[in-house]
Amino acid sequence: MSQLPADAQLAPTTPVAAREPTARQIGVAVVLSAKGGAGGTLIAAHLAASLAAEKRVLLVDLDLCKGDVAGVLDLHSDRSINLLLDRLDNLDPNLLRGSVEVHPSGLHVLIQPYDLTDLHQISADETTKLLSFLREHYDLVVVDVGSRMDVVSMSAVLTADEILLITTTDVPSLRDAQRVLGLLRHLDVRPTNLRLVLNKVQEGVGVAPADVAAQLHVPIAAVLPADLEACGRVDTRGHLLWELAPHARITRALQSLWKTLRGETDHAAHRHAWPWSHKS
């Protein structure tokens, strides 16, 4: 796990993070994968595209190492988040308008450049500044930070009203999820801002969801079943699950998560206090 620089200034005192969010007050939602390959990008893309039907939603690929939101949504463009990163001191609506790509679902997307030599790195303060600017122009900003535990991803987490931690149920992934939760606890992330999503779940394989919740001491917001056929078609065609497999179990499970974030289910049922007395 990457070490955070001593001068990163990641103290959890960001004014945005101090707000008490409710289901209808989420301005920034961060999708964080406990381990590479957990499926966080697919979940972030489908979550954002679904909510774009009724809200002004922006999906931000903030995995500055090798984010692939563009690949999941089959977007091909010379536009990228770099247009904003190059002018963080002069952000304005016109610049934003020229930076986003619009998906057929109506979702606005800030993608990473295809050319890996064009990748940018930004500081904690610059990350916070960017996300604060974006939240002013959208009802909801969904941020995919990938699985890296670095200054950018943790700054996004501290800015977020909602954090979805994505993990699979194999032991190595759950071990990494536990390590991530320990870091979030160290940074004083509010437990009320956090939900756990179990992805690629197969009956009889890995740790049972009930045991995951007991071991990690975090309630589970959604259990998404493994569906190689449906997800494989998404990967190869660049379409959304509800277009290619509207009746698949994975599609229905994702819809349940979307309804929760829209406030159509009891938001409070997913909240609990950090068990600080527990030792990882």
PAZAPA-4460 file (N, C-alpha, C; in steps of 0.05 Angstrom, whole numbers, plus 32768, in hexadecimal, padded with zeros to 4 digits):
% residues 280
    n_x    n_y    n_z   ca_x   ca_y   ca_z    c_x    c_y    c_z   seq   type   mol
   8011   7FE8   8000   8000   8000   8000   8011   8019   8000     1      M     A
   800B   802C   7FEF   801B   8044   7FEC   801B   8054   8006     2      S     A
   8032   805F   800D   8033   8070   8024   802B   808D   801D     3      Q     A
   801C   8099   802F   8013   80B5   802B   8029   80C7   8034     4      L     A
   8031   80DB   8024   8046   80EE   802C   803E   80FC   8045     5      P     A
   8052   8103   8055   804D   8110   806F   8041   812B   806B     6      A     A
   8045   8138   8054   803B   8153   8050   8021   8153   8040     7      D     A
   8014   813C   803E   7FFB   813A   802E   7FE4   814A   8039     8      A     A
   7FE5   8150   8053   7FCF   815F   8060   7FB4   8151   805C     9      Q     A
   7FB3   8138   8065   7F9A   8129   8062   7F8A   8128   807B    10      L     A
   7F8F   813B   808D   7F7F   813C   80A5   7F61   813E   809E    11      A     A
   7F50   812E   80AB   7F34   812D   80A3   7F24   8145   80AD    12      P     A
   7F2D   815D   80A5   7F1F   8175   80AD   7F13   8184   8096    13      T     A
   7F11   8177   807F   7F06   8184   8067   7EE9   818B   806D    14      T     A
   7EE1   81A4   8069   7EC5   81AD   8070   7EB0   819C   8062    15      P     A
   7EB5   8194   8049   7EA1   8184   803B   7E9B   816A   804A    16      V     A
   7EB0   815D   8054   7EAD   8143   8061   7E9F   8145   807C    17      A     A
   7E9E   815E   8087   7E92   8162   80A1   7E74   8161   80A0    18      A     A
   7E68   8162   8088   7E4B   8162   8086   7E40   8146   808D    19      R     A
   7E29   8145   8098   7E1C   812C   809E   7E0B   8125   8086    20      E     A
   7E13   8112   8075   7E04   810C   805C   7DEB   80FC   8062    21      P     A
   7DD7   80FF   8051   7DC0   80ED   8050   7DBE   80E2   8034    22      T     A
   7DAB   80D0   8030   7DA9   80C3   8016   7DA4   80D7   7FFF    23      A     A
   7D97   80ED   8005   7D91   8101   7FF1   7DA4   8119   7FF1    24      R     A
   7DB9   8117   8000   7DCC   812D   8002   7DE8   8125   7FF9    25      Q     A
   7DEA   810F   7FEC   7E04   8106   7FE3   7E0D   8117   7FCB    26      I     A
   7E24   8125   7FCF   7E2E   8135   7FBA   7E46   8128   7FAC    27      G     A
   7E57   811B   7FBC   7E6E   810C   7FB1   7E6E   80F0   7FBC    28      V     A
   7E6D   80DC   7FAA   7E6F   80C0   7FB2   7E88   80B4   7FA7    29      A     A
   7E99   80A9   7FB8   7EB2   809D   7FAF   7EB0   807F   7FAF    30      V     A
   7EB8   8073   7F99   7EB9   8056   7F97   7ED7   804D   7F99    31      V     A
   7EDC   803E   7FAE   7EF8   8036   7FB5   7EF9   8018   7FB5    32      L     A
   7F0B   800D   7FA6   7F0F   7FF0   7FA4   7F24   7FE7   7FB8    33      S     A
   7F1E   7FD2   7FC8   7F31   7FC8   7FDB   7F49   7FBB   7FCE    34      A     A
   7F45   7FB1   7FB6   7F5A   7FA3   7FA7   7F55   7FA6   7F89    35      K     A
   7F6A   7FA6   7F79   7F66   7FA7   7F5D   7F56   7F90   7F53    36      G     A
   7F44   7F95   7F40   7F33   7F7F   7F35   7F1A   7F7B   7F44    37      G     A
   7F14   7F8B   7F58   7EFC   7F88   7F68   7EE3   7F90   7F59    38      A     A
   7EE6   7F9F   7F43   7ECE   7FA7   7F33   7EC3   7FC2   7F3A    39      G     A
   7ED3   7FD2   7F47   7ECA   7FED   7F50   7EC3   7FFF   7F39    40      G     A
   7ED2   7FFE   7F23   7ECD   8010   7F0C   7EB2   8009   7EFF    41      T     A
   7EAD   7FEF   7EFB   7E93   7FE8   7EF0   7E7C   7FF1   7F01    42      L     A
   7E7F   7FED   7F1C   7E6A   7FF6   7F2E   7E66   8014   7F2D    43      I     A
   7E7C   8023   7F2E   7E7A   8040   7F2D   7E6D   804A   7F13    44      A     A
   7E74   803E   7EFD   7E69   8046   7EE3   7E4B   8041   7EE2    45      A     A
   7E42   8029   7EEB   7E26   8023   7EEA   7E16   8032   7EFE    46      H     A
   7E21   8037   7F16   7E14   8047   7F2A   7E0F   8063   7F1F    47      L     A
   7E24   806F   7F14   7E22   808B   7F0A   7E0E   808D   7EF2    48      A     A
   7E10   807A   7EE0   7DFF   807A   7EC8   7DE2   8076   7ED0    49      A     A
   7DDC   8066   7EE4   7DC1   8062   7EED   7DB5   807B   7EF9    50      S     A
   7DC4   8088   7F0A   7DBA   80A0   7F17   7DB9   80B8   7F04    51      L     A
   7DC8   80B7   7EEE   7DC7   80CC   7EDA   7DAC   80CF   7ECD    52      A     A
   7D9B   80BB   7ECF   7D80   80BD   7EC3   7D6F   80D1   7ED2    53      A     A
   7D76   80D8   7EEA   7D65   80EA   7EFA   7D75   8101   7F07    54      E     A
   7D8F   8100   7F05   7D9F   8115   7F11   7DB5   811E   7EFD    55      K     A
   7DC0   8135   7F03   7DD8   813E   7EF4   7DF0   8131   7F01    56      R     A
   7DFB   811C   7EF4   7E0F   810B   7F00   7E29   810D   7EF0    57      V     A
   7E40   810E   7EFE   7E5A   810D   7EF2   7E69   80F5   7EFE    58      L     A
   7E75   80E5   7EEC   7E87   80D0   7EF4   7EA4   80D8   7EEF    59      L     A
   7EB4   80D7   7F04   7ED0   80E0   7F02   7EE3   80C9   7F05    60      V     A
   7EF4   80C4   7EF1   7F08   80B0   7EF4   7F21   80BD   7F01    61      D     A
   7F24   80B8   7F1B   7F39   80C4   7F2A   7F4F   80AF   7F31    62      L     A
   7F4F   8099   7F23   7F65   8086   7F25   7F7B   8090   7F13    63      D     A
   7F8D   80A0   7F1E   7FA1   80AD   7F0E   7FB8   809B   7F06    64      L     A
   7FB6   8081   7F0D   7FCA   806E   7F05   7FC3   8063   7EE9    65      C     A
   7FAB   8057   7EE8   7FA3   804B   7ECE   7F85   8046   7ECE    66      K     A
   7F76   805C   7ED4   7F59   8059   7ED5   7F4D   8052   7EBA    67      G     A
   7F37   8042   7EBB   7F2C   8038   7EA2   7F0E   803B   7EA1    68      D     A
   7F03   8051   7EAC   7EE7   8057   7EA9   7EDF   8059   7E8B    69      V     A
   7EF1   8065   7E7C   7EEB   8068   7E5F   7EE7   804D   7E52    70      A     A
   7EF7   8039   7E5A   7EF5   801F   7E4E   7EDB   8011   7E56    71      G     A
   7ED3   8014   7E6F   7EBA   8008   7E77   7EA2   8013   7E69    72      V     A
   7EA2   802E   7E64   7E8C   803B   7E56   7E90   803E   7E38    73      L     A
   7EA6   8033   7E2E   7EAC   8034   7E11   7EAC   8051   7E07    74      D     A
   7EBB   8062   7E15   7EBD   807E   7E0D   7ED8   8082   7E00    75      L     A
   7ED8   8090   7DE9   7EF0   8096   7DDA   7EF1   80B4   7DD5    76      H     A
   7F03   80C1   7DE2   7F03   80DE   7DE0   7F1F   80E9   7DE6    77      S     A
   7F25   8100   7DDA   7F3D   810F   7DE1   7F3A   811F   7DFA    78      D     A
   7F21   8122   7E03   7F1C   8130   7E1C   7F24   811F   7E33    79      R     A
   7F2D   812B   7E49   7F34   811C   7E61   7F35   812E   7E79    80      S     A
   7F38   8123   7E90   7F3A   8132   7EA8   7F52   8144   7EA9    81      I     A
   7F66   813E   7E98   7F7E   814F   7E97   7F78   816C   7E90    82      N     A
   7F63   8171   7E81   7F5C   818D   7E7A   7F56   819D   7E93    83      L     A
   7F4B   8190   7EA7   7F46   819D   7EC1   7F5F   819D   7ED2    84      L     A
   7F6D   8187   7ED3   7F85   8185   7EE4   7F9B   8199   7EDC    85      L     A
   7F9B   81A1   7EC2   7FAF   81B4   7EB9   7FA7   81D1   7EC0    86      D     A
   7F8E   81D5   7EC9   7F85   81F1   7ECE   7F76   81F2   7EE9    87      R     A
   7F81   81E5   7EFD   7F73   81E4   7F17   7F70   81FF   7F24    88      L     A
   7F81   8212   7F1C   7F7E   822D   7F27   7F6B   823F   7F17    89      D     A
   7F61   8234   7F01   7F4E   8244   7EF1   7F36   8233   7EE7    90      N     A
   7F2B   8224   7EFA   7F14   8214   7EF3   7EFB   8225   7EEE    91      L     A
   7EEC   821E   7ED9   7ED3   822C   7ED4   7EC1   8219   7EC5    92      D     A
   7EA7   8220   7EC3   7E93   820E   7EB6   7E9A   8208   7E99    93      P     A
   7EA4   821B   7E8B   7EAA   8216   7E6E   7EC1   8202   7E6C    94      N     A
   7ED5   8203   7E7D   7EEA   81F0   7E7C   7EDF   81D4   7E83    95      L     A
   7ECE   81D3   7E96   7EC1   81B9   7E9E   7EB1   81AE   7E87    96      L     A
   7EA2   81BF   7E7A   7E92   81B6   7E63   7EA3   81AA   7E4D    97      R     A
   7EBA   81B6   7E49   7ECC   81AC   7E34   7EDC   8194   7E3C    98      G     A
   7EDA   818C   7E55   7EEA   8175   7E5F   7EDA   815B   7E61    99      S     A
   7EC0   815D   7E65   7EB0   8145   7E69   7EA8   8138   7E4F   100      V     A
   7EA5   811E   7E51   7E99   810F   7E3B   7E7D   8106   7E44   101      E     A
   7E6A   8106   7E31   7E4E   8100   7E38   7E48   80E4   7E2E   102      V     A
   7E41   80D2   7E40   7E39   80B7   7E39   7E1C   80B7   7E2F   103      H     A
   7E15   80A3   7E1E   7DF9   80A2   7E14   7DE4   80A2   7E2A   104      P     A
   7DEB   8099   7E42   7DD8   8099   7E59   7DD2   80B5   7E63   105      S     A
   7DE2   80C9   7E5A   7DE0   80E4   7E65   7DF4   80EA   7E7A   106      G     A
   7E03   80D6   7E82   7E18   80D9   7E96   7E2F   80E9   7E8B   107      L     A
   7E39   80FC   7E9B   7E51   810B   7E94   7E69   80FC   7EA1   108      H     A
   7E7F   80FB   7E92   7E96   80EB   7E9B   7EB0   80FA   7E97   109      V     A
   7EC0   80FA   7EAB   7EDC   8104   7EA9   7EEE   80EB   7EA8   110      L     A
   7EFA   80E6   7E92   7F0A   80CE   7E8E   7F27   80D4   7E91   111      I     A
   7F37   80BF   7E95   7F54   80C0   7E94   7F5D   80BF   7E77   112      Q     A
   7F74   80CB   7E71   7F7E   80CA   7E55   7F86   80AD   7E4F   113      P     A
   7F83   80A5   7E35   7F8A   808A   7E2D   7FA9   8087   7E2E   114      Y     A
   7FB7   809B   7E26   7FD4   809B   7E25   7FDF   809C   7E42   115      D     A
   7FEC   8087   7E4B   7FF6   8087   7E66   800C   809B   7E6B   116      L     A
   8019   80A6   7E56   802D   80BA   7E5A   8020   80D5   7E61   117      T     A
   8006   80D7   7E5F   7FF8   80F0   7E65   7FEC   80F1   7E81   118      D     A
   7FF1   80DC   7E91   7FE5   80DB   7EAC   7FF0   80F1   7EBD   119      L     A
   7FDF   80FD   7ECD   7FE7   8113   7EDF   7FE6   8109   7EFC   120      H     A
   7FF5   8117   7F0D   7FF4   8113   7F2A   7FED   812E   7F37   121      Q     A
   7FDC   812C   7F4B   7FD3   8145   7F59   7FD5   8141   7F77   122      I     A
   7FD5   8157   7F85   7FD8   8156   7FA2   7FBD   8153   7FB0   123      S     A
   7FBE   8150   7FCB   7FA6   814E   7FDB   7F95   8167   7FD8   124      A     A
   7FA1   817E   7FDA   7F92   8197   7FD8   7F85   819A   7FBC   125      D     A
   7F94   8192   7FA8   7F8A   8194   7F8C   7F72   8181   7F88   126      E     A
   7F74   8169   7F94   7F5E   8156   7F92   7F44   8162   7F9F   127      T     A
   7F48   816D   7FB7   7F31   8179   7FC5   7F25   8190   7FB5   128      T     A
   7F37   81A0   7FAA   7F2E   81B7   7F9A   7F1E   81AF   7F81   129      K     A
   7F28   819A   7F74   7F1A   8190   7F5C   7EFE   8185   7F63   130      L     A
   7EFC   8175   7F77   7EE3   8169   7F7E   7ECF   817D   7F89   131      L     A
   7ED9   8191   7F98   7EC8   81A7   7FA1   7EBC   81B6   7F8A   132      S     A
   7ECC   81BB   7F76   7EC3   81C9   7F5E   7EAE   81B8   7F4F   133      F     A
   7EB3   819F   7F4C   7EA0   818D   7F3D   7E86   818A   7F4B   134      L     A
   7E86   8189   7F66   7E6D   8186   7F74   7E5B   819E   7F71   135      R     A
   7E66   81B5   7F6B   7E56   81CD   7F67   7E46   81CC   7F4D   136      E     A
   7E4D   81BB   7F3B   7E41   81BB   7F20   7E31   81A1   7F1B   137      H     A
   7E30   818F   7F2E   7E20   8176   7F2A   7E11   816F   7F43   138      Y     A
   7DFB   8161   7F3F   7DEC   8157   7F56   7DFB   8141   7F65   139      D     A
   7E0A   8131   7F55   7E19   811B   7F60   7E33   8117   7F51   140      L     A
   7E49   8115   7F5F   7E63   810F   7F53   7E6C   80F3   7F5D   141      V     A
   7E6D   80E0   7F4B   7E77   80C5   7F52   7E94   80C3   7F4A   142      V     A
   7EA5   80BC   7F5D   7EC2   80BC   7F58   7ECD   809F   7F5B   143      V     A
   7ED8   8095   7F46   7EE6   807B   7F47   7F04   8080   7F4B   144      D     A
   7F0D   8077   7F63   7F29   807C   7F69   7F3A   8063   7F67   145      V     A
   7F2E   804D   7F5E   7F3D   8034   7F5B   7F45   8028   7F75   146      G     A
   7F5B   801A   7F76   7F63   800C   7F8F   7F7C   8017   7F9C   147      S     A
   7F87   802D   7F91   7FA0   8038   7F9D   7F99   8049   7FB6   148      R     A
   7FA9   8044   7FCA   7FA7   8054   7FE3   7FBB   806A   7FE2   149      M     A
   7FB5   807F   7FD4   7FC8   8095   7FD1   7FBC   80AF   7FD9   150      D     A
   7FCA   80C5   7FD6   7FC1   80DF   7FDE   7FA7   80E7   7FCF   151      V     A
   7FA5   80E1   7FB6   7F8E   80E8   7FA6   7F75   80D9   7FB0   152      V     A
   7F78   80BF   7FB2   7F60   80AF   7FBA   7F57   80B5   7FD6   153      S     A
   7F6A   80B9   7FE9   7F62   80BF   8004   7F57   80DB   8007   154      M     A
   7F61   80EE   7FF7   7F55   8109   7FF7   7F39   8108   7FED   155      S     A
   7F34   80F8   7FD8   7F19   80F5   7FCE   7F07   80E9   7FE3   156      A     A
   7F11   80D5   7FF1   7F01   80C8   8006   7EFA   80DC   801C   157      V     A
   7F0C   80ED   8023   7F07   8101   8038   7EF4   8117   802F   158      L     A
   7EF1   811A   8015   7EDF   812E   800A   7EC3   8122   8006   159      T     A
   7EC0   8108   8007   7EA8   80FA   7FFF   7E92   80FB   8014   160      A     A
   7E79   80FB   800B   7E62   80F8   801C   7E5C   80DA   801F   161      D     A
   7E64   80CB   800B   7E5E   80AE   800A   7E76   809F   7FFF   162      E     A
   7E7D   8089   800C   7E94   8079   8003   7E8A   805C   8000   163      I     A
   7E8D   8051   7FE8   7E87   8035   7FE3   7EA2   8026   7FE1   164      L     A
   7EA7   8014   7FF4   7EBF   8004   7FF4   7EB7   7FE9   7FE7   165      L     A
   7EC4   7FE3   7FD0   7EBE   7FCC   7FC1   7ED2   7FB6   7FC6   166      I     A
   7EC8   7F9E   7FCC   7EDA   7F87   7FD0   7ECD   7F6E   7FC7   167      T     A
   7EDD   7F5A   7FC0   7ED4   7F3F   7FBB   7ED7   7F30   7FD5   168      T     A
   7ECE   7F17   7FD5   7ECC   7F08   7FEF   7EE3   7EF4   7FF3   169      T     A
   7EF7   7EF4   7FE1   7F0E   7EE3   7FE6   7F1F   7EEF   7FFD   170      D     A
   7F2E   7EDE   800A   7F3C   7EE6   8022   7F51   7EFC   801C   171      V     A
   7F61   7EFB   8007   7F74   7F11   8002   7F66   7F2C   7FFE   172      P     A
   7F4F   7F2C   7FF0   7F41   7F45   7FEC   7F36   7F50   8006   173      S     A
   7F2B   7F3E   8017   7F20   7F47   8030   7F36   7F51   8043   174      L     A
   7F4D   7F45   8041   7F63   7F4E   8051   7F6A   7F6B   8049   175      R     A
   7F6A   7F70   802E   7F70   7F8C   8025   7F59   7F9E   802D   176      D     A
   7F40   7F95   802D   7F2A   7FA5   8036   7F2D   7FAD   8053   177      A     A
   7F36   7F9B   8063   7F3A   7FA0   807F   7F51   7FB5   8083   178      Q     A
   7F65   7FB3   8073   7F7B   7FC7   8074   7F71   7FE3   806C   179      R     A
   7F60   7FE4   8057   7F55   7FFD   804E   7F44   8009   8064   180      V     A
   7F33   7FF9   8071   7F22   8003   8086   7F33   800E   809D   181      L     A
   7F4A   8001   80A2   7F5C   800B   80B7   7F67   8026   80B0   182      G     A
   7F6D   802A   8097   7F77   8045   808E   7F61   805A   8090   183      L     A
   7F49   8053   8088   7F33   8066   8089   7F2D   806D   80A6   184      L     A
   7F2F   8059   80B8   7F2C   805F   80D5   7F41   8072   80DE   185      R     A
   7F5A   806D   80D6   7F70   807F   80DE   7F6C   809B   80D5   186      H     A
   7F5F   809F   80BE   7F5A   80B9   80B3   7F40   80C5   80BD   187      L     A
   7F33   80B7   80D0   7F1A   80C1   80DD   7F04   80C4   80C9   188      D     A
   7F03   80B3   80B5   7EEC   80B3   80A3   7ED3   80AB   80B2   189      V     A
   7EBD   80B9   80AE   7EA5   80B4   80BD   7E99   8099   80B5   190      R     A
   7E92   8088   80C8   7E86   806E   80C1   7E6C   8072   80B3   191      P     A
   7E5E   8088   80B7   7E44   808D   80AA   7E48   8093   808D   192      T     A
   7E60   8097   8084   7E65   809E   8068   7E6D   8085   8058   193      N     A
   7E6F   806E   8065   7E7B   8056   8059   7E67   803F   8055   194      L     A
   7E68   8033   803E   7E59   801A   8038   7E6B   8006   802B   195      R     A
   7E66   7FED   8031   7E76   7FD7   8026   7E65   7FC9   8010   196      L     A
   7E71   7FC4   7FF9   7E64   7FB6   7FE3   7E75   7F9D   7FDD   197      V     A
   7E68   7F86   7FDE   7E75   7F6D   7FD7   7E6F   7F67   7FBA   198      L     A
   7E83   7F63   7FAB   7E80   7F5E   7F8E   7E8A   7F42   7F86   199      N     A
   7E7F   7F39   7F70   7E87   7F1F   7F64   7E83   7F08   7F78   200      K     A
   7E6D   7F09   7F86   7E67   7EF5   7F9B   7E5C   7EDB   7F8F   201      V     A
   7E67   7EC5   7F97   7E5D   7EAA   7F8E   7E57   7E9A   7FA6   202      Q     A
   7E40   7E8D   7FA6   7E38   7E7C   7FBC   7E4C   7E65   7FC0   203      E     A
   7E55   7E63   7FD9   7E67   7E4E   7FE0   7E84   7E54   7FD9   204      G     A
   7E8A   7E6B   7FCF   7EA5   7E73   7FC8   7EAD   7E8C   7FD8   205      V     A
   7EC4   7E8B   7FE5   7ECD   7EA1   7FF5   7EBF   7EA2   8010   206      G     A
   7EC1   7EB9   801D   7EB5   7EBD   8037   7E98   7EC6   8034   207      V     A
   7E86   7EBB   8043   7E69   7EC1   8042   7E65   7EDE   8049   208      A     A
   7E52   7EEC   803C   7E4D   7F09   8041   7E48   7F0F   805F   209      P     A
   7E39   7EFD   806C   7E33   7F02   8089   7E4D   7F02   8099   210      A     A
   7E5F   7EF0   8092   7E79   7EEF   80A0   7E8B   7F07   809A   211      D     A
   7E89   7F11   8081   7E98   7F29   807A   7E8F   7F40   808B   212      V     A
   7E75   7F44   808E   7E6B   7F5A   809E   7E74   7F58   80BB   213      A     A
   7E74   7F3F   80C5   7E7D   7F3B   80E1   7E9A   7F40   80E5   214      A     A
   7EAA   7F38   80D1   7EC7   7F3A   80D3   7ED1   7F57   80CF   215      Q     A
   7EC4   7F65   80BC   7ECD   7F80   80B6   7EBE   7F95   80C7   216      L     A
   7EA9   7F8D   80D4   7E99   7F9F   80E5   7E8E   7FB7   80D5   217      H     A
   7E87   7FB1   80BD   7E7B   7FC6   80AC   7E62   7FB9   809E   218      V     A
   7E4B   7FC7   809E   7E34   7FBC   8092   7E37   7FBB   8073   219      P     A
   7E2A   7FA8   8067   7E2C   7FA4   804A   7E15   7FB2   803C   220      I     A
   7E1B   7FC3   802A   7E06   7FD2   801B   7DFB   7FC2   8004   221      A     A
   7E0C   7FB1   7FF8   7E03   7FA1   7FE1   7E15   7F89   7FDE   222      A     A
   7E08   7F73   7FD5   7E16   7F5A   7FCD   7E11   7F56   7FB0   223      V     A
   7E26   7F58   7FA0   7E23   7F56   7F83   7E2E   7F3B   7F79   224      L     A
   7E1D   7F2B   7F6D   7E25   7F10   7F65   7E38   7F10   7F4D   225      P     A
   7E49   7EFC   7F4C   7E5B   7EF8   7F35   7E4A   7EF2   7F1D   226      A     A
   7E4F   7EFF   7F07   7E41   7EFA   7EEE   7E54   7EFF   7ED7   227      D     A
   7E64   7EEB   7ED1   7E79   7EEF   7EBD   7E6D   7EF4   7EA1   228      L     A
   7E56   7EE7   7E9C   7E4A   7EEB   7E81   7E41   7F07   7E7D   229      E     A
   7E31   7F12   7E90   7E27   7F2D   7E8D   7E3D   7F42   7E8D   230      A     A
   7E4F   7F3F   7EA0   7E65   7F53   7EA2   7E78   7F50   7E8B   231      C     A
   7E7B   7F38   7E80   7E8C   7F35   7E69   7E81   7F43   7E51   232      G     A
   7E67   7F43   7E4E   7E5B   7F51   7E37   7E5F   7F6F   7E3A   233      R     A
   7E5D   7F79   7E53   7E62   7F95   7E58   7E7F   7F9C   7E50   234      V     A
   7E92   7F8B   7E58   7EAE   7F91   7E53   7EB4   7F92   7E35   235      D     A
   7EA6   7F81   7E25   7EAD   7F7F   7E08   7E9D   7F92   7DF7   236      T     A
   7E85   7F9A   7E01   7E74   7FAB   7DF0   7E72   7FC8   7DF9   237      R     A
   7E79   7FCD   7E13   7E78   7FE8   7E1C   7E5D   7FF3   7E22   238      G     A
   7E49   7FE0   7E24   7E2E   7FE8   7E2B   7E29   7FE4   7E49   239      H     A
   7E13   7FED   7E53   7E0C   7FEB   7E70   7DFD   7FD1   7E75   240      L     A
   7DFF   7FC7   7E8E   7DF3   7FAE   7E94   7DD5   7FAD   7E8F   241      L     A
   7DC7   7FC2   7E95   7DAA   7FC1   7E91   7DA2   7FC2   7E74   242      W     A
   7DB5   7FC8   7E62   7DB0   7FC7   7E46   7DB5   7FAA   7E3B   243      E     A
   7DCA   7F9D   7E46   7DD2   7F83   7E3C   7DC6   7F6C   7E4C   244      L     A
   7DC2   7F70   7E65   7DB7   7F5B   7E76   7DA5   7F66   7E8C   245      A     A
   7D8D   7F71   7E84   7D7C   7F7E   7E97   7D71   7F6C   7EAD   246      P     A
   7D70   7F52   7EA8   7D65   7F40   7EBC   7D7A   7F30   7ECB   247      H     A
   7D93   7F36   7EC7   7DA9   7F27   7ED4   7DA9   7F2E   7EF2   248      A     A
   7DB2   7F1B   7F02   7DB3   7F20   7F1F   7DC5   7F37   7F26   249      R     A
   7DDB   7F3B   7F18   7DED   7F51   7F1D   7DE0   7F6C   7F18   250      I     A
   7DCF   7F6D   7F03   7DC1   7F85   7EFC   7DAD   7F8C   7F12   251      T     A
   7D9E   7F78   7F1B   7D8A   7F7D   7F30   7D97   7F85   7F4A   252      R     A
   7DAE   7F79   7F51   7DBC   7F7F   7F69   7DC6   7F9C   7F68   253      A     A
   7DD1   7FA5   7F51   7DDA   7FC0   7F4E   7DC2   7FD4   7F51   254      L     A
   7DAB   7FCC   7F46   7D94   7FDE   7F49   7D8C   7FE2   7F66   255      Q     A
   7D8F   7FCE   7F76   7D89   7FD0   7F93   7D9C   7FE5   7FA0   256      S     A
   7DB6   7FE4   7F98   7DC9   7FF7   7FA2   7DC2   8013   7F99   257      L     A
   7DBA   8016   7F80   7DB3   8031   7F76   7D9B   803C   7F85   258      W     A
   7D87   802B   7F8B   7D70   8034   7F9A   7D77   803D   7FB6   259      K     A
   7D8A   802F   7FC2   7D93   8037   7FDC   7DA0   8053   7FDC   260      T     A
   7DB1   8058   7FC8   7DBE   8072   7FC7   7DAA   8088   7FBE   261      L     A
   7D95   8081   7FB1   7D80   8095   7FAB   7D6E   809B   7FC2   262      R     A
   7D71   808B   7FD8   7D60   808F   7FEF   7D46   8081   7FEF   263      G     A
   7D43   806D   7FDD   7D2A   805F   7FDB   7D28   8047   7FEE   264      E     A
   7D3E   8042   7FFC   7D3D   802F   8012   7D47   803C   802B   265      T     A
   7D45   802F   8041   7D4C   803C   805B   7D6A   8040   805D   266      D     A
   7D72   8059   8059   7D8F   8060   8059   7D9B   805A   8074   267      H     A
   7D8C   805F   8089   7D97   805B   80A4   7D9D   803E   80AA   268      A     A
   7D91   802C   809C   7D96   800F   80A1   7DB3   8007   809B   269      A     A
   7DC1   8017   808B   7DDC   8010   8084   7DF1   801E   8095   270      H     A
   7DE8   802C   80AA   7DFA   803C   80B9   7E00   8030   80D5   271      R     A
   7E18   8032   80DE   7E1F   8029   80F8   7E38   8038   8101   272      H     A
   7E3F   8035   811A   7E57   8043   8124   7E70   8032   8120   273      A     A
   7E86   803F   811C   7E9F   8030   811A   7EA3   8021   8134   274      W     A
   7EAA   8008   8134   7EB1   7FF9   814C   7ECE   7FFE   8153   275      P     A
   7ED4   8016   815D   7EF0   801D   8161   7EFE   800A   8175   276      W     A
   7EEE   7FFD   8185   7EFB   7FEC   8199   7F05   7FD2   818C   277      S     A
   7EFC   7FCC   8174   7F05   7FB3   8167   7F21   7FB7   815C   278      H     A
   7F30   7FA3   815D   7F4B   7FA3   8152   7F4B   7F95   8138   279      K     A
   7F58   7FA1   8123   7F5A   7F94   8109   7F6D   7F7C   810B   280      S     A
***
